[in-house]
Amino acid sequence: MAAQRGIPSSAVRVLEEALGMGLTAAGDARDTADAVAAEGAYYLEQVTITEASEDDYEYEEIPDDNFSIPEGEEDLAKAIQMAQEQATDTEILERKTVLPSKPAVPEVIEDFLCNFLIKMGMTRTLDCFQSEWYELIQKGVTELRTVGNVPDVYTQIMLLENENKNLKKDLKHYKQAADKAREDLLKIQKERDFHRMHHKRIVQEKNKLINDLKGLKLHYASYEPTIRVLHEKHHTLLKEKMLTSLERDKVVGQISGLQEILKNVEIGHSYHAPEMKVGRSREKENTPEGPTQKGLREAREQNKCKTKMKGNTKDSEFPIDMQPNANLNVCKENLSPAKFDYKLKNIFRLHELPVSCVSMHPHKDILVSCGEDRLWKVLGLPKGNVLLTGFGHTDWLSDCCFHPSGNKLATSSGDTTVKLWDLCKGDCILTFEGHSHAVWSCTWHSCGNFVASSSLDKTSKIWDVNSERCRCTLYGHTDSVNSIEFFPFSNTLLTSSADKTLSIWDARTGICEQSLYGHMHSINDAIFDPRGHMIASCDARGVTKLWDFRKLLPIVSIDIGPSPGNEVNFDSSGRVLAQASGNGVIHLLDLKSGEIHKLMGHESEVHTVVFSHDGEILFSGGSDGTVRTWS
């Protein structure tokens, strides 16, 4: 530390600023060495200065930073002053850390050289430079005031290089962002052009449709007067036809009278001539009331009334005291768990066209399938051998239903008829005609004397099997009636329609007792559960609804869409509901837990589904003309 004492205080301060460290006047030599080694600083070699030096400069010792008040000289004022100085130093240090003053102070040449040598690790060159430099300072040859500062151009160059690097990085990022933005812009422009062209095409199509609609309206308007004229001509022709028929009848009557006169003349009975005159006078008297045709028609109508009266004597009566529902006891006795683990067992290829309906015999293991190939077939289970094939309809079959006794079969068809078949002979025993459009569904009454049918003509009809005529027509639906079902052991009918409603009818009066609303699309099928407490229905969007028949309120709605639900059916216990879906999947709904199980095996749309009597086997028919068994 003797070398430090021989150095002026100003030079020491310059050295401290250049090295970024503070030189202490007192301290432990070991601590100084550790600090120098840690900070990478340097120390000065000892220089001997003779007393005969011409330099009379008086050196001052550098006070120790860790100044402490010796014991015995403690003073409150000094302690307060020291505390204030320490606080001031702390504030100065904080200010320096927040706002460093180094960039503001220009760097002198000797500091620049020292820092350069330190950075380059040239310690020996640094020692030589320091020894020579401070010798010159001690001799007074070099003054610190005359030493210039490092030109700002070097520091500016370094700052500019750093800034240039940062700018290049930013430029690279901006280029990447610009390229990505350019690609997005091109993509958006292409999409804009595509949507613009699509919009123009839609506008053109809309304008074309508007023009076509206007042309059709004008075309239709031009036909209205022609249609009116044709209607008038039609009415006039009908009148002329009626007058012609009257004249023809009159002439026929005259000819018959003349023939009678000729016969009488040939026989020689001339006295019959006045009778013929009287007959003519009667005809003349009756001319204002009507010709002979009127009499003939009245006679025919009387004969028809007589035949009708005879037929009416054969009309069946709706049962008043109905039997109790036998399925109630079956449901109570059947306590076994519901089955859902069905697996595809057999595939029977029975029809060339889609299967529209399968129905189970009420007492035997016999299955009937109807197809759009105009045929119905009776299968023996479990082998699936064809026992009987029926044909007679002139269009596709839509539905079939067994007679409660099982010896007859009712089928409905697109040829607007309902046919009854004797299963013992396979012959058609009765055909009901009356619908104006295709018949969608048919069902037997529990007593076996009535058959009900629903049709595309928005009506349903009740047919009497004994009198062979339509007993009642049910009007009320505003669209096609897609299904019809008798409530078990009662005179109540359930119909579902494309007008999105379910209707409950009294078969004896033909009056709609209640309508159920809730479906948003056309209802394809509806059925009672075996106990008669619930109704299940499915629509064209796959939504299945359960209804409380006693309260006539909806219970739950299950959306299994968007594929249409073609048919629903309960098992014998009433705990499992099967739905035939348009996507080739059979959905099994557990009514107790609400879980839905899927059976996949059909290659195309499933049209119909039915359970066996014990619920162990499931039968389904699809649009591929096959009947599949699941067990």
C-alpha positions as CSV (number, residue, x, y, z in Angstrom):
1,M,0.0,0.0,0.0
2,A,3.0,2.2,0.0
3,A,2.8,2.6,-3.7
4,Q,-0.7,3.8,-3.3
5,R,0.4,6.4,-0.9
6,G,2.9,7.9,-3.4
7,I,0.2,8.3,-6.0
8,P,-1.8,11.5,-6.2
9,S,-5.5,11.2,-5.3
10,S,-6.7,12.5,-8.6
11,A,-4.8,9.8,-10.5
12,V,-6.2,7.2,-8.1
13,R,-9.7,8.4,-8.8
14,V,-9.1,8.2,-12.6
15,L,-7.8,4.7,-12.2
16,E,-10.8,3.7,-10.2
17,E,-13.1,5.0,-12.9
18,A,-11.2,3.2,-15.6
19,L,-11.2,-0.1,-13.8
20,G,-14.7,0.2,-12.3
21,M,-13.5,-0.5,-8.8
22,G,-12.6,1.4,-5.7
23,L,-9.1,1.5,-4.1
24,T,-9.1,1.4,-0.3
25,A,-6.6,3.1,1.9
26,A,-6.6,0.5,4.6
27,G,-7.6,-3.1,4.7
28,D,-6.4,-6.5,4.9
29,A,-3.9,-7.6,2.3
30,R,-5.7,-11.0,1.9
31,D,-9.0,-9.3,1.3
32,T,-7.4,-7.1,-1.4
33,A,-6.0,-10.0,-3.2
34,D,-9.3,-11.9,-3.1
35,A,-11.1,-8.9,-4.5
36,V,-8.5,-8.5,-7.3
37,A,-8.7,-12.1,-8.2
38,A,-12.6,-12.0,-8.2
39,E,-13.0,-8.9,-10.2
40,G,-10.1,-9.4,-12.6
41,A,-8.5,-6.1,-11.5
42,Y,-4.8,-5.3,-11.1
43,Y,-2.5,-3.7,-8.5
44,L,0.5,-1.3,-8.7
45,E,4.0,-2.3,-8.0
46,Q,5.9,-0.5,-5.2
47,V,8.0,2.5,-6.3
48,T,10.6,4.0,-4.1
49,I,10.7,7.7,-4.0
50,T,13.8,9.4,-2.6
51,E,13.6,12.3,-0.1
52,A,15.7,14.4,-2.4
53,S,13.0,14.4,-5.0
54,E,12.2,17.8,-6.3
55,D,8.6,17.0,-6.0
56,D,7.4,18.6,-2.7
57,Y,3.9,17.3,-3.1
58,E,2.3,16.2,0.2
59,Y,0.4,12.9,-0.2
60,E,-2.8,12.3,1.7
61,E,-3.9,8.9,2.9
62,I,-7.0,7.5,1.4
63,P,-9.5,7.0,4.2
64,D,-10.9,3.5,4.7
65,D,-14.6,3.0,3.6
66,N,-15.3,0.8,6.5
67,F,-14.7,3.7,8.9
68,S,-15.7,3.0,12.4
69,I,-15.7,5.2,15.4
70,P,-13.2,4.0,17.9
71,E,-14.3,3.0,21.4
72,G,-14.4,5.9,23.8
73,E,-14.9,8.5,21.1
74,E,-18.5,7.8,20.3
75,D,-20.7,10.8,19.9
76,L,-24.4,11.0,19.1
77,A,-24.0,13.8,16.6
78,K,-21.2,11.9,14.7
79,A,-23.3,8.8,14.7
80,I,-26.3,10.7,13.2
81,Q,-24.0,12.3,10.6
82,M,-22.6,8.9,9.7
83,A,-26.0,7.4,9.3
84,Q,-27.1,10.4,7.1
85,E,-24.0,9.9,5.0
86,Q,-24.6,6.2,4.6
87,A,-28.2,7.0,3.6
88,T,-27.0,9.6,1.1
89,D,-24.5,7.1,-0.3
90,T,-27.2,4.5,-0.6
91,E,-29.5,6.9,-2.5
92,I,-26.6,7.8,-4.8
93,L,-25.9,4.2,-5.5
94,E,-29.6,3.5,-6.2
95,R,-29.7,6.4,-8.5
96,K,-26.6,5.2,-10.3
97,T,-28.1,1.7,-10.7
98,V,-31.4,3.2,-12.0
99,L,-29.8,5.9,-14.1
100,P,-26.2,4.9,-14.8
101,S,-23.9,7.9,-15.4
102,K,-21.2,6.0,-17.3
103,P,-22.5,6.6,-20.8
104,A,-22.7,10.3,-20.0
105,V,-19.0,10.6,-18.9
106,P,-16.5,10.4,-21.9
107,E,-13.8,7.8,-21.5
108,V,-10.2,9.1,-21.3
109,I,-7.4,7.5,-23.4
110,E,-5.5,5.9,-20.5
111,D,-8.7,4.3,-19.2
112,F,-9.5,3.1,-22.6
113,L,-6.1,1.5,-23.0
114,C,-6.3,-0.1,-19.6
115,N,-9.7,-1.5,-20.2
116,F,-8.6,-2.7,-23.6
117,L,-5.5,-4.5,-22.2
118,I,-7.7,-6.1,-19.4
119,K,-10.2,-7.3,-21.9
120,M,-7.5,-8.8,-24.1
121,G,-5.7,-10.5,-21.1
122,M,-2.4,-8.6,-21.7
123,T,-1.4,-8.4,-18.1
124,R,2.3,-7.9,-18.6
125,T,1.7,-5.2,-21.1
126,L,-0.7,-3.6,-18.6
127,D,1.9,-3.7,-15.8
128,C,4.5,-2.1,-18.0
129,F,2.1,0.6,-19.2
130,Q,0.9,1.4,-15.6
131,S,4.5,1.5,-14.2
132,E,5.7,3.9,-17.0
133,W,2.5,6.0,-16.9
134,Y,2.4,6.6,-13.2
135,E,6.2,7.3,-13.2
136,L,5.5,10.0,-15.7
137,I,2.7,11.3,-13.6
138,Q,4.9,11.4,-10.5
139,K,7.7,13.2,-12.4
140,G,5.1,15.7,-13.6
141,V,6.0,15.2,-17.2
142,T,2.3,14.4,-18.1
143,E,-0.6,16.3,-16.8
144,L,-4.1,14.7,-16.7
145,R,-5.8,17.8,-17.9
146,T,-4.0,17.7,-21.2
147,V,-4.9,14.1,-21.8
148,G,-7.7,13.9,-24.3
149,N,-10.8,11.7,-24.3
150,V,-11.4,8.7,-26.5
151,P,-13.2,9.9,-29.7
152,D,-16.9,9.2,-29.6
153,V,-16.7,7.6,-33.0
154,Y,-15.4,4.3,-31.6
155,T,-18.2,4.0,-29.0
156,Q,-20.7,5.1,-31.6
157,I,-19.4,2.5,-34.0
158,M,-19.9,-0.2,-31.4
159,L,-23.4,1.1,-30.6
160,L,-24.2,1.2,-34.2
161,E,-23.0,-2.3,-34.8
162,N,-25.2,-3.6,-32.0
163,E,-28.1,-1.6,-33.3
164,N,-27.4,-2.9,-36.8
165,K,-27.5,-6.5,-35.6
166,N,-30.8,-5.9,-33.8
167,L,-32.2,-4.2,-36.8
168,K,-31.2,-7.1,-39.0
169,K,-32.9,-9.5,-36.7
170,D,-36.0,-7.3,-36.7
171,L,-35.8,-7.1,-40.5
172,K,-35.7,-10.8,-40.8
173,H,-38.7,-11.2,-38.5
174,Y,-40.6,-8.5,-40.5
175,K,-39.8,-10.3,-43.7
176,Q,-41.1,-13.6,-42.4
177,A,-44.3,-11.8,-41.2
178,A,-44.6,-10.0,-44.5
179,D,-44.3,-13.3,-46.4
180,K,-46.9,-15.0,-44.2
181,A,-49.2,-12.0,-44.6
182,R,-48.7,-12.1,-48.3
183,E,-49.7,-15.8,-48.4
184,D,-52.7,-15.1,-46.2
185,L,-53.7,-12.2,-48.5
186,L,-53.4,-14.3,-51.6
187,K,-55.5,-17.1,-50.0
188,I,-58.1,-14.6,-48.8
189,Q,-58.2,-13.0,-52.3
190,K,-58.8,-16.4,-53.8
191,E,-61.5,-17.2,-51.4
192,R,-63.0,-13.8,-52.0
193,D,-63.0,-14.4,-55.8
194,F,-64.5,-17.9,-55.3
195,H,-67.3,-16.6,-53.1
196,R,-67.9,-13.7,-55.4
197,M,-68.3,-16.1,-58.4
198,H,-70.5,-18.4,-56.3
199,H,-72.6,-15.4,-55.3
200,K,-72.9,-14.3,-58.9
201,R,-73.9,-17.8,-59.9
202,I,-76.5,-18.0,-57.2
203,V,-77.8,-14.6,-58.2
204,Q,-78.1,-15.7,-61.8
205,E,-79.9,-18.9,-60.7
206,K,-82.2,-16.9,-58.5
207,N,-83.0,-14.5,-61.3
208,K,-83.5,-17.5,-63.6
209,L,-85.8,-19.1,-61.1
210,I,-87.7,-15.9,-60.7
211,N,-88.1,-15.5,-64.4
212,D,-89.2,-19.2,-64.7
213,L,-91.7,-18.6,-61.9
214,K,-93.1,-15.5,-63.6
215,G,-93.3,-17.4,-66.8
216,L,-95.1,-20.3,-65.1
217,K,-97.5,-17.9,-63.4
218,L,-98.3,-16.3,-66.8
219,H,-98.6,-19.7,-68.4
220,Y,-101.0,-20.8,-65.6
221,A,-102.9,-17.5,-65.9
222,S,-103.3,-18.1,-69.6
223,Y,-104.7,-21.5,-68.9
224,E,-107.3,-20.3,-66.4
225,P,-109.7,-19.0,-69.1
226,T,-109.2,-22.1,-71.1
227,I,-109.9,-24.3,-68.1
228,R,-113.0,-22.2,-67.3
229,V,-114.2,-22.6,-70.9
230,L,-113.5,-26.4,-70.8
231,H,-115.4,-26.6,-67.5
232,E,-118.4,-24.9,-69.1
233,K,-118.2,-27.2,-72.1
234,H,-117.9,-30.1,-69.8
235,H,-121.1,-29.1,-68.0
236,T,-122.9,-28.5,-71.2
237,L,-121.8,-31.8,-72.5
238,L,-123.0,-33.5,-69.4
239,K,-126.4,-31.8,-69.8
240,E,-126.5,-32.8,-73.4
241,K,-125.5,-36.4,-72.5
242,M,-128.3,-36.5,-69.9
243,L,-130.9,-35.2,-72.4
244,T,-129.6,-37.7,-74.9
245,S,-130.0,-40.5,-72.4
246,L,-133.5,-39.3,-71.6
247,E,-134.4,-39.2,-75.3
248,R,-132.8,-42.6,-75.8
249,D,-134.8,-44.0,-72.9
250,K,-137.9,-42.4,-74.3
251,V,-137.3,-43.9,-77.7
252,V,-136.5,-47.3,-76.2
253,G,-139.8,-47.1,-74.3
254,Q,-141.7,-46.2,-77.5
255,I,-140.0,-49.1,-79.4
256,S,-140.9,-51.5,-76.7
257,G,-144.5,-50.3,-76.8
258,L,-144.6,-50.6,-80.6
259,Q,-143.2,-54.1,-80.4
260,E,-146.0,-55.0,-77.9
261,I,-148.6,-53.5,-80.3
262,L,-147.2,-55.6,-83.2
263,K,-147.3,-58.7,-81.2
264,N,-150.8,-58.1,-80.2
265,V,-151.8,-57.3,-83.8
266,E,-150.2,-60.5,-85.0
267,I,-152.1,-62.5,-82.3
268,G,-155.3,-60.7,-83.2
269,H,-155.9,-59.0,-79.8
270,S,-156.8,-55.5,-81.1
271,Y,-158.3,-54.5,-77.8
272,H,-154.8,-54.1,-76.3
273,A,-154.2,-51.1,-78.5
274,P,-155.8,-48.6,-76.1
275,E,-153.7,-50.0,-73.3
276,M,-150.7,-48.9,-75.3
277,K,-152.1,-45.5,-75.8
278,V,-152.7,-45.3,-72.1
279,G,-149.1,-46.3,-71.5
280,R,-148.0,-43.5,-73.8
281,S,-150.2,-41.0,-72.0
282,R,-148.6,-42.1,-68.8
283,E,-145.2,-41.5,-70.3
284,K,-146.3,-38.1,-71.4
285,E,-147.7,-37.4,-68.0
286,N,-144.5,-38.5,-66.4
287,T,-142.3,-36.5,-68.8
288,P,-142.1,-33.5,-66.5
289,E,-141.2,-35.8,-63.5
290,G,-138.6,-37.8,-65.5
291,P,-138.2,-40.4,-68.2
292,T,-138.3,-44.1,-68.0
293,Q,-134.7,-44.0,-67.0
294,K,-135.7,-42.3,-63.8
295,G,-138.0,-45.2,-63.0
296,L,-135.3,-47.7,-63.8
297,R,-132.9,-45.9,-61.6
298,E,-135.4,-45.7,-58.7
299,A,-135.9,-49.5,-59.1
300,R,-132.2,-50.1,-59.1
301,E,-131.8,-47.9,-56.0
302,Q,-134.5,-49.8,-54.3
303,N,-132.8,-53.0,-55.2
304,K,-129.6,-51.6,-53.9
305,C,-131.2,-50.5,-50.7
306,K,-132.7,-54.0,-50.3
307,T,-129.2,-55.6,-50.8
308,K,-127.8,-53.0,-48.4
309,M,-130.4,-53.8,-45.8
310,K,-129.6,-57.5,-46.3
311,G,-125.9,-56.6,-45.9
312,N,-126.6,-54.5,-42.9
313,T,-128.0,-57.5,-41.2
314,K,-124.5,-59.0,-41.4
315,D,-122.7,-56.0,-39.9
316,S,-120.6,-56.9,-37.0
317,E,-121.0,-55.1,-33.7
318,F,-118.2,-53.6,-31.8
319,P,-117.7,-55.5,-28.5
320,I,-118.9,-53.7,-25.4
321,D,-117.5,-55.9,-22.7
322,M,-113.9,-56.2,-23.7
323,Q,-111.6,-59.0,-22.3
324,P,-108.9,-57.9,-19.9
325,N,-105.5,-57.3,-21.4
326,A,-103.7,-60.7,-21.2
327,N,-100.3,-58.9,-21.6
328,L,-100.6,-57.4,-18.1
329,N,-100.1,-60.8,-16.5
330,V,-97.4,-61.7,-18.9
331,C,-95.5,-58.5,-18.0
332,K,-95.8,-59.2,-14.3
333,E,-94.6,-62.8,-14.6
334,N,-91.7,-61.9,-16.8
335,L,-89.1,-60.8,-14.3
336,S,-86.0,-61.8,-16.2
337,P,-83.5,-59.1,-17.0
338,A,-83.9,-57.4,-20.4
339,K,-81.6,-58.6,-23.2
340,F,-79.4,-56.3,-25.2
341,D,-76.5,-58.4,-26.3
342,Y,-78.0,-59.5,-29.6
343,K,-75.7,-60.8,-32.3
344,L,-76.3,-61.4,-35.9
345,K,-77.2,-65.1,-36.4
346,N,-78.8,-65.7,-39.8
347,I,-79.5,-63.9,-43.0
348,F,-82.5,-64.9,-45.1
349,R,-82.6,-63.6,-48.7
350,L,-86.4,-63.6,-49.4
351,H,-87.2,-60.7,-51.7
352,E,-85.7,-59.1,-54.8
353,L,-86.8,-55.7,-53.6
354,P,-86.7,-54.1,-50.1
355,V,-88.5,-55.7,-47.2
356,S,-91.3,-53.4,-46.0
357,C,-92.7,-55.4,-43.0
358,V,-92.1,-58.5,-40.9
359,S,-94.8,-59.8,-38.5
360,M,-94.7,-62.5,-35.9
361,H,-97.5,-65.1,-35.6
362,P,-99.5,-64.6,-32.4
363,H,-99.1,-68.2,-31.2
364,K,-96.5,-70.1,-33.3
365,D,-92.9,-69.6,-34.3
366,I,-93.9,-68.4,-37.8
367,L,-92.8,-65.2,-39.4
368,V,-94.3,-63.3,-42.3
369,S,-92.4,-60.9,-44.5
370,C,-93.7,-58.4,-47.1
371,G,-91.7,-56.9,-49.8
372,E,-91.9,-54.3,-52.5
373,D,-91.8,-57.2,-55.1
374,R,-95.6,-57.6,-54.4
375,L,-95.1,-60.9,-52.6
376,W,-95.6,-62.0,-49.0
377,K,-93.9,-65.1,-47.6
378,V,-94.4,-67.3,-44.5
379,L,-91.3,-68.6,-42.9
380,G,-90.8,-71.4,-40.5
381,L,-88.5,-70.7,-37.6
382,P,-85.7,-71.2,-36.7
383,K,-84.5,-72.6,-40.1
384,G,-86.2,-69.9,-42.2
385,N,-87.7,-72.3,-44.8
386,V,-90.5,-70.7,-46.9
387,L,-93.8,-72.4,-46.1
388,L,-96.1,-70.3,-48.2
389,T,-95.9,-67.5,-50.8
390,G,-98.7,-65.2,-51.5
391,F,-99.2,-63.0,-54.6
392,G,-102.2,-61.0,-55.9
393,H,-101.4,-57.3,-55.3
394,T,-100.5,-55.3,-58.3
395,D,-98.1,-53.0,-56.5
396,W,-95.7,-53.0,-53.6
397,L,-96.8,-54.2,-50.2
398,S,-96.5,-51.8,-47.2
399,D,-97.7,-53.7,-44.2
400,C,-99.2,-57.0,-42.9
401,C,-100.9,-58.1,-39.7
402,F,-102.1,-61.5,-38.4
403,H,-105.6,-62.2,-37.3
404,P,-105.8,-62.7,-33.5
405,S,-106.5,-66.4,-34.2
406,G,-103.5,-66.6,-36.5
407,N,-105.4,-68.3,-39.5
408,K,-105.8,-65.1,-41.6
409,L,-103.5,-62.4,-42.8
410,A,-104.3,-58.8,-43.8
411,T,-102.0,-57.0,-46.2
412,S,-101.9,-53.4,-47.4
413,S,-100.4,-52.3,-50.7
414,G,-99.6,-49.4,-52.9
415,D,-102.4,-50.5,-55.2
416,T,-104.9,-48.8,-52.8
417,T,-106.4,-52.1,-51.6
418,V,-106.4,-54.2,-48.4
419,K,-106.5,-57.9,-48.9
420,L,-107.4,-60.7,-46.5
421,W,-105.8,-64.1,-47.0
422,D,-106.6,-67.6,-45.8
423,L,-103.3,-69.0,-44.5
424,C,-104.4,-72.6,-44.7
425,K,-104.9,-72.3,-48.5
426,G,-102.9,-69.2,-49.4
427,D,-105.8,-67.7,-51.3
428,C,-107.2,-64.2,-51.1
429,I,-110.7,-64.4,-49.5
430,L,-111.6,-60.7,-49.5
431,T,-110.4,-57.4,-51.0
432,F,-111.3,-54.0,-49.6
433,E,-111.3,-51.1,-52.1
434,G,-112.0,-47.5,-51.1
435,H,-108.8,-45.6,-50.7
436,S,-107.8,-43.2,-53.4
437,H,-104.1,-43.5,-52.8
438,A,-101.6,-46.0,-51.5
439,V,-102.4,-47.8,-48.2
440,W,-99.5,-47.5,-45.7
441,S,-100.7,-49.7,-42.8
442,C,-103.3,-52.1,-41.6
443,T,-104.3,-53.7,-38.2
444,W,-106.8,-56.2,-36.8
445,H,-109.2,-55.5,-34.0
446,S,-108.9,-57.9,-31.0
447,C,-112.3,-59.5,-31.8
448,G,-111.2,-60.3,-35.3
449,N,-114.2,-58.8,-37.1
450,F,-112.7,-55.5,-38.1
451,V,-109.6,-54.3,-40.0
452,A,-108.4,-50.7,-40.0
453,S,-106.2,-49.2,-42.6
454,S,-104.4,-45.8,-43.1
455,S,-103.6,-44.3,-46.4
456,L,-101.7,-41.6,-48.3
457,D,-105.1,-40.0,-49.1
458,K,-105.1,-38.4,-45.5
459,T,-107.8,-40.8,-44.3
460,S,-108.2,-44.0,-42.3
461,K,-110.9,-46.6,-42.8
462,I,-112.5,-49.3,-40.7
463,W,-113.6,-52.4,-42.6
464,D,-116.2,-54.9,-41.5
465,V,-115.1,-58.4,-42.4
466,N,-118.6,-60.0,-42.1
467,S,-120.5,-57.4,-44.2
468,E,-117.4,-56.8,-46.4
469,R,-117.8,-53.0,-46.5
470,C,-116.3,-49.9,-45.0
471,R,-118.0,-49.1,-41.7
472,C,-116.4,-45.8,-41.1
473,T,-113.9,-43.3,-42.6
474,L,-111.7,-41.2,-40.2
475,Y,-111.1,-37.6,-41.3
476,G,-108.9,-35.2,-39.5
477,H,-105.3,-35.5,-40.6
478,T,-104.0,-32.9,-43.0
479,D,-101.4,-35.1,-44.5
480,S,-100.6,-38.8,-45.2
481,V,-101.6,-41.2,-42.4
482,N,-98.5,-43.4,-42.1
483,S,-99.5,-45.9,-39.4
484,I,-102.6,-47.2,-37.6
485,E,-102.8,-49.4,-34.5
486,F,-105.7,-50.7,-32.3
487,F,-105.3,-50.4,-28.5
488,P,-105.1,-53.9,-27.1
489,F,-108.5,-55.3,-26.3
490,S,-110.4,-52.1,-26.9
491,N,-112.2,-50.0,-29.6
492,T,-109.5,-47.2,-29.5
493,L,-107.4,-46.5,-32.5
494,L,-104.0,-44.7,-32.7
495,T,-102.8,-43.1,-36.0
496,S,-99.6,-41.3,-36.8
497,S,-99.4,-38.8,-39.7
498,A,-97.0,-36.8,-41.8
499,D,-98.7,-33.7,-40.3
500,K,-96.5,-34.3,-37.2
501,T,-99.4,-35.3,-35.0
502,L,-100.7,-38.5,-33.3
503,S,-104.5,-39.0,-33.1
504,I,-106.6,-41.2,-30.8
505,W,-110.0,-42.3,-32.3
506,D,-113.1,-44.0,-31.1
507,A,-113.6,-46.8,-33.7
508,R,-117.4,-47.0,-33.0
509,T,-118.1,-43.3,-33.8
510,G,-115.2,-42.4,-36.0
511,I,-114.5,-39.3,-33.8
512,C,-111.0,-38.1,-32.9
513,E,-110.9,-38.0,-29.1
514,Q,-107.4,-36.5,-28.7
515,S,-104.4,-35.3,-30.7
516,L,-100.8,-35.3,-29.4
517,Y,-98.4,-32.7,-30.6
518,G,-94.6,-32.6,-30.1
519,H,-92.9,-34.0,-33.1
520,M,-91.2,-31.5,-35.4
521,H,-91.2,-33.8,-38.5
522,S,-93.3,-36.4,-40.2
523,I,-94.2,-39.3,-37.9
524,N,-93.4,-42.6,-39.5
525,D,-94.7,-45.1,-36.9
526,A,-96.5,-45.3,-33.6
527,I,-97.3,-48.2,-31.4
528,F,-98.7,-49.1,-27.9
529,D,-96.6,-51.0,-25.4
530,P,-97.9,-54.5,-24.5
531,R,-99.5,-53.2,-21.2
532,G,-101.1,-50.3,-23.0
533,H,-99.7,-47.7,-20.7
534,M,-97.3,-46.0,-23.1
535,I,-97.1,-45.0,-26.7
536,A,-93.8,-44.9,-28.7
537,S,-93.5,-42.9,-31.9
538,C,-90.6,-42.1,-34.3
539,D,-90.3,-39.4,-37.0
540,A,-88.3,-38.7,-40.1
541,R,-85.4,-37.1,-38.2
542,G,-84.8,-40.0,-35.9
543,V,-86.5,-38.5,-32.8
544,T,-88.3,-41.2,-30.7
545,K,-90.9,-40.0,-28.2
546,L,-92.6,-41.9,-25.3
547,W,-96.1,-40.8,-24.3
548,D,-98.1,-41.6,-21.2
549,F,-101.4,-42.9,-22.7
550,R,-103.3,-42.6,-19.4
551,K,-102.4,-38.8,-19.0
552,L,-101.9,-38.2,-22.7
553,L,-98.7,-36.3,-21.9
554,P,-95.1,-36.8,-23.3
555,I,-92.7,-38.6,-21.0
556,V,-89.3,-38.3,-22.8
557,S,-87.8,-37.5,-26.2
558,I,-84.7,-39.3,-27.5
559,D,-82.8,-37.9,-30.5
560,I,-81.2,-40.8,-32.4
561,G,-81.0,-38.8,-35.7
562,P,-80.5,-37.4,-38.1
563,S,-81.3,-40.6,-40.0
564,P,-85.0,-41.3,-40.1
565,G,-86.7,-43.8,-37.7
566,N,-88.7,-46.1,-39.9
567,E,-90.4,-48.3,-37.3
568,V,-90.5,-48.9,-33.5
569,N,-91.5,-52.0,-31.6
570,F,-91.6,-53.2,-28.0
571,D,-90.5,-56.5,-26.7
572,S,-93.0,-58.7,-24.8
573,S,-92.0,-57.3,-21.4
574,G,-92.3,-53.7,-22.5
575,R,-88.9,-52.8,-21.1
576,V,-87.0,-52.7,-24.4
577,L,-87.9,-50.5,-27.4
578,A,-86.3,-51.2,-30.8
579,Q,-86.0,-48.6,-33.6
580,A,-85.2,-49.4,-37.2
581,S,-83.1,-46.6,-38.5
582,G,-82.4,-45.3,-42.0
583,N,-78.6,-45.5,-41.5
584,G,-78.7,-49.3,-41.2
585,V,-78.5,-49.4,-37.4
586,I,-81.0,-51.0,-35.0
587,H,-81.2,-49.0,-31.7
588,L,-82.3,-50.7,-28.6
589,L,-83.5,-48.4,-25.8
590,D,-83.5,-49.6,-22.2
591,L,-86.6,-47.9,-20.7
592,K,-85.4,-48.5,-17.2
593,S,-81.9,-47.0,-17.4
594,G,-82.2,-44.9,-20.5
595,E,-79.2,-46.4,-22.2
596,I,-79.1,-46.9,-26.0
597,H,-77.5,-50.0,-27.5
598,K,-76.7,-50.4,-31.2
599,L,-76.9,-53.4,-33.5
600,M,-74.9,-53.1,-36.7
601,G,-75.1,-55.7,-39.4
602,H,-77.4,-54.3,-42.2
603,E,-75.6,-53.1,-45.3
604,S,-78.3,-50.5,-46.0
605,E,-81.5,-49.0,-44.5
606,V,-83.5,-51.0,-41.9
607,H,-87.2,-50.8,-42.6
608,T,-88.8,-53.0,-40.0
609,V,-88.0,-54.7,-36.7
610,V,-90.0,-57.1,-34.4
611,F,-89.2,-59.3,-31.3
612,S,-90.0,-62.9,-30.8
613,H,-92.6,-63.9,-28.2
614,D,-90.0,-64.6,-25.5
615,G,-87.8,-61.6,-26.5
616,E,-84.7,-63.9,-27.1
617,I,-84.7,-63.3,-30.9
618,L,-85.0,-60.1,-32.9
619,F,-86.0,-60.0,-36.6
620,S,-85.3,-57.1,-38.9
621,G,-85.9,-56.4,-42.6
622,G,-83.9,-54.1,-44.8
623,S,-83.8,-52.4,-48.1
624,D,-81.5,-55.2,-49.5
625,G,-84.4,-57.7,-49.5
626,T,-83.1,-59.7,-46.6
627,V,-84.6,-60.7,-43.2
628,R,-81.9,-61.0,-40.4
629,T,-82.2,-62.8,-37.1
630,W,-80.4,-61.6,-34.0
631,S,-80.1,-63.7,-30.9
